[in-house]
Amino acid sequence: MKRAAEEKLRTLEVWKRHLARHARTGLRCACERQPGRFRKGERVGGCGRPRCWLCHGDKLAGIPSVAQRRALAAARDGFRELA
């Protein structure tokens, strides 16, 4: 809850900008009454687009994360013990 309180001002600003964009285009959507929806939408060091190669190149290239490498190593060890 501390993080949500710290990010409240930024969240409300992002939400207001989103609503202003709706006012210009005349669109209505479910987000009009949901300011909390925008709390985790933007990352500090990234652009927020999941298909951006600059921010998410390792994910898009299929490079395994540290946790995935550990899981693969544990699986290999398990298969060695079975054999």
Backbone as CSV, one residue per row, in Angstrom:
resi,resn,N_x,N_y,N_z,CA_x,CA_y,CA_z,C_x,C_y,C_z
1,MET,0.815,-1.190,0.000,0.000,0.000,0.000,0.860,1.257,0.000
2,LYS,2.074,1.147,0.551,2.958,2.306,0.582,3.295,2.762,-0.839
3,ARG,3.571,1.802,-1.694,3.927,2.145,-3.068,2.758,2.827,-3.780
4,ALA,1.559,2.343,-3.552,0.384,2.956,-4.174,0.215,4.389,-3.696
5,ALA,0.471,4.644,-2.428,0.354,5.996,-1.894,1.428,6.908,-2.478
6,GLU,2.631,6.369,-2.654,3.715,7.166,-3.223,3.458,7.496,-4.687
7,GLU,2.806,6.620,-5.404,2.573,6.805,-6.829,1.225,7.453,-7.144
8,LYS,0.488,7.855,-6.135,-0.873,8.350,-6.354,-0.908,9.582,-7.261
9,LEU,-0.041,10.553,-7.030,-0.058,11.769,-7.843,0.249,11.466,-9.307
10,ARG,1.254,10.645,-9.557,1.589,10.292,-10.931,0.454,9.516,-11.581
11,THR,-0.145,8.615,-10.828,-1.254,7.824,-11.352,-2.423,8.720,-11.773
12,LEU,-2.761,9.679,-10.927,-3.870,10.568,-11.251,-3.552,11.447,-12.450
13,GLU,-2.301,11.872,-12.587,-1.912,12.674,-13.749,-2.034,11.875,-15.043
14,VAL,-1.582,10.621,-15.021,-1.689,9.762,-16.204,-3.151,9.531,-16.551
15,TRP,-3.971,9.311,-15.548,-5.400,9.089,-15.754,-6.065,10.328,-16.355
16,LYS,-5.710,11.514,-15.836,-6.284,12.759,-16.354,-5.890,12.992,-17.809
17,ARG,-4.628,12.692,-18.142,-4.202,12.829,-19.538,-4.980,11.881,-20.435
18,HIS,-5.222,10.660,-19.947,-5.990,9.681,-20.714,-7.416,10.179,-20.944
19,LEU,-8.030,10.722,-19.906,-9.395,11.245,-20.046,-9.430,12.451,-20.980
20,ALA,-8.396,13.274,-20.948,-8.344,14.429,-21.851,-8.285,13.962,-23.300
21,ARG,-7.569,12.891,-23.554,-7.511,12.329,-24.906,-8.891,11.838,-25.334
22,HIS,-9.642,11.244,-24.406,-11.007,10.808,-24.718,-11.897,12.002,-25.025
23,ALA,-11.707,13.101,-24.305,-12.535,14.289,-24.521,-12.315,14.841,-25.929
24,ARG,-11.063,14.767,-26.415,-10.785,15.270,-27.764,-11.402,14.389,-28.833
25,THR,-11.371,13.084,-28.627,-11.861,12.166,-29.654,-13.333,11.809,-29.482
26,GLY,-13.890,12.060,-28.297,-15.294,11.751,-28.062,-15.546,10.285,-27.733
27,LEU,-14.515,9.526,-27.407,-14.673,8.112,-27.062,-15.061,7.950,-25.599
28,ARG,-15.740,6.864,-25.300,-16.056,6.506,-23.916,-15.584,5.073,-23.699
29,CYS,-14.946,4.857,-22.568,-14.496,3.497,-22.272,-14.636,3.226,-20.775
30,ALA,-14.303,2.004,-20.382,-14.470,1.585,-18.994,-13.487,2.264,-18.053
31,CYS,-12.425,2.842,-18.581,-11.383,3.415,-17.732,-11.764,4.763,-17.143
32,GLU,-12.903,5.315,-17.494,-13.274,6.638,-17.013,-13.446,6.691,-15.500
33,ARG,-13.855,5.605,-14.893,-14.040,5.564,-13.441,-13.005,4.670,-12.758
34,GLN,-11.889,4.396,-13.410,-10.883,3.482,-12.863,-9.494,4.112,-12.893
35,PRO,-9.212,5.081,-12.015,-7.884,5.693,-12.039,-6.780,4.719,-11.621
36,GLY,-7.082,3.733,-10.779,-6.072,2.781,-10.333,-5.563,1.883,-11.441
37,ARG,-6.273,1.830,-12.542,-5.876,1.005,-13.685,-4.546,1.476,-14.273
38,PHE,-4.205,2.739,-14.075,-3.014,3.316,-14.684,-1.812,3.328,-13.740
39,ARG,-1.919,2.689,-12.593,-0.849,2.763,-11.598,0.420,2.071,-12.050
40,LYS,0.320,0.909,-12.640,1.512,0.159,-13.025,1.719,0.135,-14.526
41,GLY,1.087,1.024,-15.240,1.149,1.003,-16.692,2.479,1.405,-17.289
42,GLU,3.261,2.237,-16.590,4.516,2.714,-17.139,5.660,2.319,-16.223
43,ARG,6.680,1.776,-16.760,7.850,1.389,-15.993,8.812,2.574,-15.898
44,VAL,9.633,2.594,-14.871,10.552,3.700,-14.658,11.602,3.755,-15.755
45,GLY,12.177,2.618,-16.100,13.254,2.617,-17.073,12.834,2.234,-18.472
46,GLY,11.552,2.114,-18.747,11.118,1.653,-20.053,10.026,2.507,-20.653
47,CYS,9.627,2.133,-21.833,8.631,2.927,-22.536,7.217,2.405,-22.302
48,GLY,7.058,1.212,-21.753,5.743,0.671,-21.494,5.178,-0.162,-22.629
49,ARG,5.905,-0.251,-23.755,5.425,-1.063,-24.876,6.053,-2.455,-24.779
50,PRO,5.259,-3.513,-24.707,5.815,-4.843,-24.539,6.572,-5.366,-25.756
51,ARG,6.379,-4.794,-26.944,7.068,-5.267,-28.142,8.248,-4.377,-28.526
52,CYS,8.751,-3.571,-27.606,9.887,-2.685,-27.866,11.182,-3.480,-27.703
53,TRP,11.968,-3.565,-28.763,13.211,-4.337,-28.716,14.261,-3.669,-27.844
54,LEU,14.201,-2.363,-27.696,15.173,-1.662,-26.869,14.968,-1.997,-25.392
55,CYS,13.720,-2.007,-24.945,13.409,-2.263,-23.531,13.295,-3.758,-23.213
56,HIS,12.786,-4.554,-24.150,12.490,-5.967,-23.890,13.186,-6.890,-24.881
57,GLY,14.385,-6.527,-25.296,15.097,-7.329,-26.297,15.368,-8.750,-25.842
58,ASP,15.730,-8.925,-24.565,16.014,-10.273,-24.069,14.771,-11.146,-24.085
59,LYS,13.625,-10.571,-23.755,12.374,-11.338,-23.766,11.972,-11.702,-25.194
60,LEU,12.065,-10.743,-26.098,11.641,-10.974,-27.480,12.587,-11.920,-28.221
61,ALA,13.870,-11.913,-27.851,14.844,-12.795,-28.490,14.804,-14.207,-27.912
62,GLY,14.081,-14.390,-26.816,13.958,-15.720,-26.221,15.106,-16.088,-25.295
63,ILE,15.849,-15.104,-24.810,16.942,-15.368,-23.870,16.319,-15.676,-22.513
64,PRO,16.648,-16.821,-21.917,16.014,-17.182,-20.647,16.477,-16.280,-19.505
65,SER,15.569,-16.028,-18.571,15.892,-15.221,-17.402,16.678,-16.068,-16.405
66,VAL,17.123,-15.446,-15.329,17.889,-16.160,-14.309,17.050,-17.281,-13.700
67,ALA,15.800,-16.990,-13.391,14.918,-18.009,-12.799,14.686,-19.166,-13.771
68,GLN,14.532,-18.863,-15.055,14.340,-19.926,-16.043,15.594,-20.776,-16.185
69,ARG,16.780,-20.134,-16.136,18.028,-20.914,-16.214,18.179,-21.835,-15.017
70,ARG,17.800,-21.348,-13.835,17.856,-22.201,-12.637,16.910,-23.391,-12.779
71,ALA,15.702,-23.137,-13.265,14.723,-24.212,-13.426,15.205,-25.233,-14.450
72,LEU,15.802,-24.777,-15.547,16.331,-25.701,-16.553,17.466,-26.541,-15.992
73,ALA,18.341,-25.915,-15.201,19.447,-26.656,-14.589,18.927,-27.705,-13.609
74,ALA,17.918,-27.348,-12.826,17.333,-28.302,-11.879,16.669,-29.456,-12.624
75,ALA,16.011,-29.158,-13.731,15.375,-30.215,-14.520,16.426,-31.142,-15.121
76,ARG,17.510,-30.565,-15.644,18.588,-31.409,-16.197,19.178,-32.317,-15.129
77,ASP,19.411,-31.768,-13.916,19.945,-32.589,-12.828,18.974,-33.698,-12.449
78,GLY,17.698,-33.390,-12.457,16.688,-34.402,-12.134,16.674,-35.522,-13.160
79,PHE,16.809,-35.179,-14.443,16.823,-36.199,-15.492,18.101,-37.030,-15.413
80,ARG,19.219,-36.416,-15.024,20.468,-37.182,-14.856,20.335,-38.208,-13.741
81,GLU,19.669,-37.828,-12.655,19.489,-38.757,-11.536,18.596,-39.925,-11.926
82,LEU,17.629,-39.684,-12.795,16.747,-40.762,-13.232,17.477,-41.761,-14.122
83,ALA,18.449,-41.280,-14.891,19.146,-42.149,-15.843,20.221,-42.970,-15.221
